[in-house]
Amino acid sequence: AALALDNGLARTPPMGWLHWERFLCGTDCATDPRRCVSERLFVEMADVMAAEGWRDAGYEFVCIDDCWMAPTRDEHGRLQADPKRFPSGIHKLANYVHSKGLKLGIYSDVGNKTCAGFPGSYNHYELDAQTFASWGVDLLKFDGCNSGTLELLAEGYRRMSLALNKTGRSIVYSCEWPFYLRPVQQPNYTEIKQYCNHWRNFFDVYDSWSSIKSILDWTALHQDSIVKIAGPGGWNDPDMAMGIFVFLSQLVIGNFGLSWDQAVTQMAMWAIMAAPLFMSNDLRHISPEAKWLLQNKEVIAINQDPLGKQGYQITKDKNFELWERPLSGRAYAVAVLNQQEIGGPQNFTLSLTFLGNGLACNPVCSIRQVLPASRDWGVYSWVSSLSVEVNPTGTVLLKV
C-alpha cells in the first residue's frame, strides 16, 4: 500500500484550467456553442493558454470535468466521449493539447454514475485506467458520487490508484475521497496520501466571497490534522476552482462574484495553503487585472515553493487573521487577512517575534510585499513591530 502511488508526480501543487465552476454541465452546443462542454471549448482554451502566457506561468493542465461522456459505454464496455460534442474523440484532443506544450486532464467517478448521471467507473477501474492511458490523459479527477458504502468508496479509490500505476503512464491522481468520508468519519490522510496526489476536503468552491471565506474558516479549524500531511507528491485541495480562479482548488478569479480585494485574498491564501491552482474562468475573455493576478510570478513562486510545506493560521484577532508558510531558503510567506466586510481599510500591528516560532526575523529580516502590489518594505530587526493596512475582505501577502 505504501507504494501504491509510486508515480513521482505532483512534486509541487499542480496548476491548470478546469471547466466546471464556470461552464458547469453545458451540453447545448446548438444554442450556445462557446459555453458548451465540447471539443471546441478545450481546443480554444489550450490555444489561449499557450499564446497568452498561462503555460509559461506554470498552468500546464487543461482539465475536462463532468459531462464529457456519452450516455452509455461502447460495445466493448469502454467509456466514450459524446460523439456530437467531441467528434474527434479524446485521444485526438489530447494530442492537440500536447502539441501546445500542455497536458490533458479528465474526469470520472468511483461510483456507478458520475455526479451528473453519466457512466461511472465502478467495476471498470482497470479498463477505464487503460482507456485513459491509451488516450494520452495526464490527470484524472476521480469524484465520489453514487459510490454506495464507505467501504466501496475506499476500495474504488485504492483500485483506481493501482490501476493508473499499472498502465505505466504518468497520470496525476486527484481524489475526492476525504470530502465524502468526512460527514461520517475522520479521514485517514496517511492512507489517502499513499494513493492520491491531491484530495479535496471541502464543498465545491463558488464564485462568491462567502464560499472563499467558508473554505478558509474550515481550513483553519482543521489545520492540525491536514497541514502536516501535505508535501511533495500529495496536497490538500480546498477545492480546485479559482474564478478569477479555479476547480481543483479552483480559482474563481476572473468571473463575476469576487471584488478585487477578494480575488487578491483567494490568490494569496491558495498560495499560503500550497493548494493546487486550477482556474475555472473564461480565458478568452479575462480582464488585464485578473490576468496580472493569476500570472503573478511572485505569488506562483510561493505556491510552488520546493520545500513543499503548507501554511497555517498562527493567530486570529477580531477581524484579522495572520497566516504563515515556511519557504525554502529560510524564508516565510506571511498573509494578513481582514475578514471585516464593512467600513474602510484597517491597520493590523504584529510583533515580528510571532513569525516562524521566533526564527523568521532573528536577528534581522528583509520584508517584501507581494500583494496587492509589489514593493520592498526594507530590513527589520527581530524585536520590531510591523503595521499593515488591509482593505475589507482583502489580504496583504508578504515574503519575509
C-alpha positions in Angstrom: 0.0 0.0 0.0 2.8 2.4 0.8 4.0 2.1 -2.8 0.5 2.4 -4.3 1.1 5.9 -5.6 4.7 5.5 -6.7 4.2 7.8 -9.7 6.7 10.5 -8.8 4.2 13.2 -9.8 2.9 16.5 -8.2 6.2 17.4 -6.6 4.7 20.9 -6.3 0.9 21.7 -6.4 -0.5 21.1 -9.9 -1.6 24.1 -11.9 -4.0 24.4 -14.8 -7.5 25.2 -16.0 -10.8 23.4 -15.4 -14.2 23.8 -17.0 -16.5 23.0 -14.0 -17.2 26.2 -12.0 -17.5 28.5 -15.0 -19.1 26.2 -17.6 -20.8 23.6 -15.4 -22.6 20.9 -17.4 -23.4 22.9 -20.5 -24.3 20.4 -23.3 -26.4 22.5 -25.6 -23.9 23.3 -28.3 -26.5 24.3 -30.9 -27.8 27.2 -28.8 -24.6 28.3 -27.0 -21.5 26.8 -28.7 -19.0 29.0 -26.9 -20.2 27.9 -23.5 -20.8 24.2 -24.3 -18.6 21.5 -22.7 -17.1 20.4 -26.1 -14.0 19.7 -28.0 -14.1 23.3 -29.2 -14.0 24.7 -25.7 -10.9 22.8 -24.8 -9.1 23.5 -28.0 -9.7 27.2 -27.7 -8.6 27.2 -24.0 -5.4 25.3 -25.0 -4.7 27.9 -27.7 -5.1 30.8 -25.3 -3.0 29.1 -22.6 -0.2 28.6 -25.0 -0.4 32.0 -26.6 -1.1 34.3 -23.7 1.5 33.3 -21.1 -0.6 30.9 -19.0 1.5 27.9 -19.9 4.7 29.8 -19.3 3.4 30.9 -15.9 3.0 27.3 -14.8 -0.6 26.5 -15.7 0.0 23.2 -17.6 -3.2 21.2 -17.3 -6.3 21.6 -19.4 -8.9 19.7 -17.5 -12.2 18.2 -18.6 -14.7 17.8 -15.7 -18.1 16.0 -15.6 -20.4 15.8 -18.6 -17.9 14.9 -21.4 -19.2 11.4 -21.8 -21.7 9.7 -24.0 -24.7 8.4 -22.0 -23.5 4.8 -22.4 -20.3 2.9 -22.8 -19.3 1.5 -26.2 -19.8 -2.1 -27.3 -16.5 -3.1 -25.6 -17.6 -1.6 -22.3 -15.3 1.4 -22.6 -16.1 5.0 -21.8 -16.6 7.1 -24.8 -16.9 10.8 -25.4 -20.2 12.3 -26.5 -19.8 12.0 -30.3 -21.6 15.3 -31.2 -19.7 17.4 -28.7 -16.3 15.6 -29.1 -16.4 14.4 -32.7 -12.6 13.8 -32.9 -12.5 11.8 -29.6 -10.4 12.3 -26.5 -7.2 10.9 -28.0 -7.0 13.5 -30.7 -7.9 16.2 -28.3 -5.1 15.0 -26.0 -2.7 15.1 -29.0 -3.7 18.6 -29.7 -3.3 19.8 -26.1 0.1 18.1 -26.1 1.1 19.9 -29.3 0.7 23.2 -27.4 3.1 22.0 -24.6 0.2 21.4 -22.2 -1.3 18.3 -20.5 -4.9 17.0 -20.6 -6.9 16.1 -17.5 -10.2 14.1 -17.5 -13.0 13.2 -15.1 -14.6 10.1 -13.8 -16.3 8.8 -10.7 -15.7 6.0 -8.3 -19.4 5.0 -8.3 -21.7 3.6 -11.0 -22.7 7.1 -12.2 -21.0 10.5 -12.2 -22.5 13.3 -10.2 -24.2 14.5 -13.4 -25.6 11.0 -14.2 -23.1 9.8 -16.8 -21.4 6.4 -16.6 -19.1 5.9 -13.6 -16.1 3.7 -13.2 -17.5 1.2 -10.6 -16.4 -2.3 -11.7 -14.5 -0.8 -14.6 -11.5 0.7 -12.8 -8.8 -1.2 -14.7 -10.5 -0.8 -18.0 -11.0 2.9 -17.5 -7.4 3.4 -16.4 -6.2 1.6 -19.5 -8.6 3.7 -21.7 -7.4 7.0 -20.2 -3.7 6.0 -20.6 -4.3 4.9 -24.3 -5.9 8.3 -25.0 -2.8 10.1 -23.5 -4.5 11.6 -20.5 -2.2 13.2 -17.9 -4.5 13.8 -14.9 -7.6 12.1 -13.6 -10.1 13.8 -11.3 -11.9 11.0 -9.6 -15.2 12.0 -8.0 -17.1 10.1 -5.3 -20.8 10.3 -6.2 -23.1 7.2 -6.2 -20.5 5.0 -4.6 -22.8 3.1 -2.2 -21.0 2.3 1.1 -17.9 3.9 2.5 -16.1 0.6 2.1 -16.9 0.6 -1.7 -15.8 4.2 -1.9 -12.4 3.4 -0.3 -12.0 0.3 -2.3 -12.7 2.2 -5.5 -10.1 4.9 -4.8 -7.5 2.3 -4.0 -8.2 0.2 -7.0 -8.1 3.2 -9.4 -4.8 4.3 -8.0 -3.3 0.9 -8.5 -4.8 0.6 -12.0 -3.4 4.0 -13.1 0.1 3.0 -11.9 -0.3 -0.3 -13.7 -0.8 1.4 -17.1 2.8 2.7 -16.9 1.7 6.2 -17.9 2.3 9.2 -15.6 -1.2 10.3 -14.6 -1.8 12.7 -11.7 -4.5 11.3 -9.5 -6.9 13.8 -8.0 -9.3 12.3 -5.3 -12.4 13.5 -3.6 -12.1 10.7 -1.0 -11.9 12.7 2.3 -14.8 15.0 1.3 -17.1 12.0 1.0 -15.8 10.5 4.2 -16.0 13.5 6.5 -19.7 13.5 7.2 -19.3 10.0 8.7 -15.7 9.6 9.9 -12.4 11.2 10.2 -10.3 10.6 7.0 -7.0 8.7 7.4 -4.9 11.2 5.5 -1.8 9.0 5.8 -3.6 6.3 3.8 -5.1 8.8 1.4 -1.7 10.2 0.5 -0.5 6.7 -0.3 -3.0 6.6 -3.1 -3.7 10.2 -4.2 -1.7 13.1 -5.5 -4.2 15.6 -4.1 -7.5 15.3 -2.4 -10.5 17.5 -1.8 -11.6 18.3 1.7 -14.5 20.7 1.4 -17.5 21.6 -0.7 -17.4 23.0 -4.2 -16.0 26.4 -4.4 -18.5 29.0 -5.7 -17.9 32.4 -7.4 -18.7 34.2 -4.1 -16.9 35.7 -1.1 -19.0 33.5 1.3 -17.6 30.4 -0.4 -14.0 31.6 -0.2 -14.5 32.6 3.4 -16.0 29.2 4.4 -13.1 27.4 2.8 -10.6 29.5 4.8 -12.5 29.1 8.0 -12.8 25.3 7.5 -9.0 25.0 6.8 -8.1 27.0 9.9 -10.4 24.9 12.0 -8.9 21.6 10.8 -5.3 22.6 10.2 -3.9 20.4 12.9 -5.0 17.3 11.0 -4.4 18.4 7.4 -1.3 20.7 7.3 1.2 18.1 8.4 0.3 15.6 5.7 0.7 17.9 2.8 4.0 17.9 0.9 5.7 16.9 -2.4 3.6 14.2 -4.1 0.4 14.9 -2.1 -1.6 18.1 -1.5 -4.7 19.3 0.3 -7.2 20.7 -2.2 -9.5 23.3 -0.7 -11.4 22.8 -4.0 -10.0 23.4 -7.3 -11.5 26.5 -8.8 -10.3 30.0 -9.0 -12.8 32.1 -10.8 -10.5 34.7 -11.0 -9.5 31.3 -10.1 -10.1 27.6 -10.2 -11.8 23.8 -9.9 -9.5 21.5 -8.1 -8.7 24.1 -5.8 -10.4 26.1 -8.2 -9.6 29.7 -8.6 -12.7 31.6 -9.5 -10.8 34.8 -10.2 -11.8 36.5 -13.5 -15.5 35.7 -13.1 -18.3 37.8 -11.6 -18.7 37.1 -7.8 -15.5 38.4 -6.2 -14.4 42.0 -5.7 -10.8 42.9 -6.5 -9.7 42.6 -2.8 -11.5 39.2 -2.5 -9.7 38.0 -5.6 -6.4 39.0 -4.1 -7.4 37.1 -1.0 -8.1 33.9 -2.9 -4.8 34.1 -4.8 -2.8 34.9 -1.7 -4.4 32.3 0.5 -4.3 29.5 -2.1 -0.6 30.2 -2.3 -0.2 30.1 1.5 -2.2 26.8 1.6 0.0 25.2 -1.0 -3.2 24.4 -2.9 -3.4 23.1 -6.5 -4.1 26.1 -8.7 -6.8 25.3 -11.2 -8.6 28.3 -12.8 -12.2 28.0 -13.8 -12.9 31.0 -15.9 -13.1 32.1 -19.5 -9.5 32.8 -20.5 -10.8 34.0 -23.9 -12.4 37.0 -22.1 -10.4 38.0 -19.0 -9.5 41.4 -17.7 -5.9 42.6 -17.7 -6.1 42.9 -13.9 -7.3 39.3 -13.4 -4.6 38.1 -15.8 -1.9 40.0 -13.9 -3.0 38.5 -10.6 -3.3 34.9 -11.8 0.0 35.1 -13.6 1.9 36.9 -10.8 5.3 35.2 -10.7 6.0 36.1 -7.1 2.7 34.6 -5.8 3.1 31.5 -8.0 6.7 31.0 -6.7 5.3 30.9 -3.1 2.6 28.4 -4.1 5.2 26.3 -6.0 7.9 26.6 -3.3 10.1 23.4 -3.4 10.1 23.0 0.4 6.5 21.8 0.0 5.2 22.9 3.4 1.6 24.0 3.7 0.9 27.3 5.6 -1.3 27.7 8.6 -3.1 30.3 10.7 -1.0 31.4 13.6 -3.4 33.9 15.2 -6.8 35.5 14.9 -7.6 38.9 16.4 -11.1 40.1 16.0 -11.5 40.5 12.2 -7.8 39.9 11.4 -6.1 36.6 10.7 -2.4 36.1 10.5 -1.1 33.1 8.4 2.4 32.0 7.6 4.0 29.4 5.4 7.7 28.2 5.7 9.5 28.5 2.4 12.9 27.3 1.2 15.9 29.4 1.9 14.8 30.1 5.5 12.1 32.5 4.1 8.4 32.7 5.1 5.3 33.8 3.3 3.0 35.8 5.6 -0.6 36.8 4.9 -2.6 39.3 6.9 -6.3 38.8 6.1 -9.1 41.3 7.1 -12.4 39.4 7.3 -14.4 42.6 8.0 -17.0 43.3 5.3 -17.9 46.9 6.0 -16.0 50.2 6.5 -12.6 51.1 5.2 -9.1 49.9 5.4 -7.9 48.8 8.9 -4.4 48.6 10.5 -3.1 45.4 12.0 0.1 45.5 14.0 2.2 42.4 14.7 5.4 41.7 16.5 7.9 40.0 14.2 8.8 37.7 17.0 5.5 35.9 16.2 6.8 34.7 12.9 8.4 31.3 12.3 8.4 30.5 16.0 10.7 33.5 16.6 13.2 32.5 13.9 11.9 34.3 10.8 13.5 37.7 11.7 16.2 36.6 14.1 18.3 38.7 14.2 17.1 40.7 11.2 15.0 40.1 8.0 14.0 41.8 4.8 10.3 42.2 4.0 8.8 42.4 0.6 5.1 43.0 -0.1 3.9 40.7 -2.9 0.1 41.5 -2.9 -1.9 43.6 -3.5 1.0 45.3 -5.1 4.7 44.5 -5.2 7.2 46.7 -3.2 10.1 46.4 -0.8 9.5 47.3 2.8 13.1 47.2 3.9 15.0 45.5 6.7 13.6 44.9 10.2 15.1 43.6 13.4 13.7 40.7 15.5 12.2 43.0 18.1 10.4 45.2 15.6 6.7 45.6 15.1 5.0 45.8 11.7 1.9 47.7 10.9 -0.1 46.5 7.9 -3.1 48.3 6.3 -5.6 45.9 4.8 -8.9 46.6 2.9 -12.1 44.9 4.0 -12.1 41.2 2.8 -8.6 41.9 1.5 -5.2 40.4 2.2 -1.7 41.7 2.3 0.8 39.0 1.3 4.4 39.4 2.4 7.6 37.5 1.9 10.0 37.6 4.9 
